[in-house]
Amino acid sequence: MKATEQLGKVIGNIEKVIIGKREIAELSLVALLSHGHVLLEDVPGVGKTMLVRALAKSVGADFKRIQFTPDLLPSDVVGVSIYNPKDMQFHFRPGPIMGNIVLADEINRTSPKTQSALLEAMEEASVTTDGVTMQIPKPFFVMATQNPIEYEGTYPLPEAQLDRFLLRVKMGYPTREEEIEVLTRSQSIPPIEELESVLTLEELLKLQEEVRTIRVDDTIRTYIVELATQTRRDPYVYLGVSPRGSIALMKAAQAYAMLKGRDYVTPDDVQYLAKFVFGHRIMLRSEARYDGITAEELTERIIAKTRVPVQRLVNQ
């Protein structure tokens, strides 16, 4: 079965639960295929948790959920060693981070110390406790959520930690028709309860390897770097996109190309994904906020004024 067909089945499966959010489902898969993670910013009740559960069920993954609160400790995330008097040994009891797909709910409601425990696992795909490093099972994907409305009692993620997320996305409210359909489907058995796996973990791991073979032409790499460079030069920007952001955009574009059935990346892929990859990596000056300019809007302006490569790719 072609990769596009496999991924299409996963998206179709998610759409049985989450109505009208195909773009979010696709972007979640892009991050998963790229070994990346997603920061999902939106108000409560729009289906963030259901989205992650549907994705985990669709690929037969072990799903874990962490509800971040001010009193949560790093050991509550990573795990803890417990002494067993029978054999007089300490045994490690893994925390919820040791799963394939992890929902980090309201990550900005816990202390920076606990946040760092999660972010270390995201970066290294491993955890360290009592001086022992343990690998997290593969695949490993984190979707962290935060409420963009209520900031009282929260700990905003600093730029260096935001940079660990491949994409930042927003779900938004459903349309009137979509919300009516949600009510209709929820009247009897919740769709998530009847959802079955359409992709195995072994197949997913293979797709993650195939993504790396998606061709990125020199002109595309140059285009990505030029976009990143422009974010560092813009007068509205205090801190622009780092080289890590450029790498993230290239990897995301490779996964998106596979999702669309191509073995090569196009400038359109880069342009579409740029605001999701660059938006949380750009720190704006106060002048931009006074003028009502967001990082996503700034990214679109940079795309509009940057020359697009037109060289035809070989064997396209």
Secondary structure as the mmCIF struct_conf table of DSSP 4:
data_model
#
loop_
_struct_conf.conf_type_id
_struct_conf.id
_struct_conf.beg_label_comp_id
_struct_conf.beg_label_asym_id
_struct_conf.beg_label_seq_id
_struct_conf.end_label_comp_id
_struct_conf.end_label_asym_id
_struct_conf.end_label_seq_id
HELX_RH_AL_P HELX_RH_AL_P1 ALA A 3 GLU A 15
TURN_TY1_P TURN_TY1_P1 LYS A 16 VAL A 17
BEND BEND1 ILE A 18 ILE A 18
TURN_TY1_P TURN_TY1_P2 ILE A 19 GLY A 20
HELX_RH_AL_P HELX_RH_AL_P2 ARG A 22 LEU A 33
TURN_TY1_P TURN_TY1_P3 SER A 34 HIS A 35
STRN STRN1 VAL A 38 GLU A 41
TURN_TY1_P TURN_TY1_P4 PRO A 44 GLY A 45
BEND BEND2 VAL A 46 GLY A 47
HELX_RH_AL_P HELX_RH_AL_P3 LYS A 48 SER A 58
TURN_TY1_P TURN_TY1_P5 VAL A 59 GLY A 60
HELX_LH_PP_P HELX_LH_PP_P1 ALA A 61 ASP A 62
STRN STRN2 PHE A 63 GLN A 67
TURN_TY1_P TURN_TY1_P6 PRO A 70 ASP A 71
HELX_RH_AL_P HELX_RH_AL_P4 PRO A 74 VAL A 78
STRN STRN3 GLY A 79 ASN A 84
TURN_TY1_P TURN_TY1_P7 PRO A 85 MET A 88
STRN STRN4 GLN A 89 PRO A 94
TURN_TY1_P TURN_TY1_P8 PRO A 96 ILE A 97
BEND BEND3 MET A 98 ASN A 100
STRN STRN5 ILE A 101 ASP A 105
TURN_TY1_P TURN_TY1_P9 GLU A 106 GLU A 106
HELX_RH_3T_P HELX_RH_3T_P1 ILE A 107 ARG A 109
BEND BEND4 THR A 110 THR A 110
HELX_RH_AL_P HELX_RH_AL_P5 PRO A 112 GLU A 124
BEND BEND5 ALA A 125 ALA A 125
STRN STRN6 SER A 126 THR A 129
TURN_TY1_P TURN_TY1_P10 ASP A 130 GLY A 131
STRN STRN7 VAL A 132 GLN A 135
HELX_LH_PP_P HELX_LH_PP_P2 ILE A 136 PRO A 137
BEND BEND6 LYS A 138 PRO A 139
STRN STRN8 PHE A 141 GLN A 146
BEND BEND7 PRO A 148 ILE A 149
TURN_TY1_P TURN_TY1_P11 GLU A 152 GLY A 153
HELX_LH_PP_P HELX_LH_PP_P3 PRO A 156 PRO A 158
HELX_RH_AL_P HELX_RH_AL_P6 GLU A 159 LEU A 162
TURN_TY1_P TURN_TY1_P12 ASP A 163 ARG A 164
BEND BEND8 LEU A 166 LEU A 166
STRN STRN9 LEU A 167 VAL A 169
HELX_LH_PP_P HELX_LH_PP_P4 TYR A 173 THR A 175
HELX_RH_AL_P HELX_RH_AL_P7 ARG A 176 SER A 186
TURN_TY1_P TURN_TY1_P13 GLN A 187 GLN A 187
BEND BEND9 SER A 188 ILE A 189
HELX_RH_3T_P HELX_RH_3T_P2 PRO A 191 GLU A 194
BEND BEND10 VAL A 198 LEU A 199
HELX_RH_AL_P HELX_RH_AL_P8 LEU A 201 VAL A 211
TURN_TY1_P TURN_TY1_P14 ARG A 212 THR A 213
BEND BEND11 ILE A 214 ILE A 214
STRN STRN10 ARG A 215 ARG A 215
HELX_RH_AL_P HELX_RH_AL_P9 ASP A 218 ARG A 233
TURN_TY1_P TURN_TY1_P15 PRO A 235 TYR A 236
STRN STRN11 VAL A 237 LEU A 239
HELX_RH_AL_P HELX_RH_AL_P10 PRO A 243 LEU A 259
TURN_TY1_P TURN_TY1_P16 LYS A 260 GLY A 261
BEND BEND12 ASP A 263 ASP A 263
STRN STRN12 TYR A 264 TYR A 264
HELX_RH_AL_P HELX_RH_AL_P11 PRO A 267 PHE A 278
HELX_RH_3T_P HELX_RH_3T_P3 GLY A 279 ARG A 281
STRN STRN13 MET A 283 LEU A 284
HELX_LH_PP_P HELX_LH_PP_P5 ARG A 285 ARG A 285
HELX_RH_AL_P HELX_RH_AL_P12 SER A 286 TYR A 290
TURN_TY1_P TURN_TY1_P17 ASP A 291 GLY A 292
HELX_RH_AL_P HELX_RH_AL_P13 ALA A 295 LYS A 305
BEND BEND13 THR A 306 THR A 306
HELX_LH_PP_P HELX_LH_PP_P6 ARG A 307 PRO A 309
HELX_LH_PP_P HELX_LH_PP_P7 GLN A 311 LEU A 313
TURN_TY1_P TURN_TY1_P18 VAL A 314 ASN A 315
#
